[in-house]
Amino acid sequence: MSSTILFASAHMVMNVTDWASWIVYLSMGLILGLIYYKTRSVECSIAVHMLWNLYAIFI
């Protein structure tokens, strides 16, 4: 859980009052944490994060 909060905090540096973004980043942090928990591979979490960023560029 602390990694989820840390992930969201690191991404919310510029706009800490935007609650919608907090929800998105907390959710993504939870998903990435669960991926790591299931696979025990930080590379998988990094790959999902990279794919999400790539997706965000194109939408």
N, C-alpha and C positions, 0 to 999 in steps of 0.2 A: 504494500500500500504506500509506503514512503517513496518508492521509486515512481509511482504514479503521480504523486504530488510534486515531486522534484521535476519530473518531465514537464508537467503543466506549468510549473513556475518558471522553468527555463524558457518556455515558449511565450510566456505572458509578460515579459519584461517591459514592453512599451505600453501596454494597455491592460492594467490589472483590474479595471472596473468592468470590463466586458464579460458578462456572465455567460453569454452564449459561447464565446470562445473558450472559457474555462471548462464548460461541459464537453466541448469537442476535444480539447487537449487532455482532460482527465480520462475521457473514454479511450482515446488513442493510447495514453500511457498504460491504462489497464489492459488493453488488448495486447500491446507490445510486451508487457510484463507476463501475461498469460502465455504468449508465444514462447517467451524465454523459459518459463516454468515447464511447459510441456516438452520443449525440444532440448533444453539445457544448452542452447547454442545462441550466443549473442549475434552471430552472423545472420540468423533467420530474422531476428528482430530488426537488425539494421536493414536487411533486404526489404522487409515490409515497410519500414519507414521511408526508404528510398522510393519504393513504388508509390506510396501514398503522396510523397512530394512531387513525383513525376505526374501523377494523376491531377494534383492540385494546380500544376502549371497549365494544364490543358483545359481545365474547366473555367 
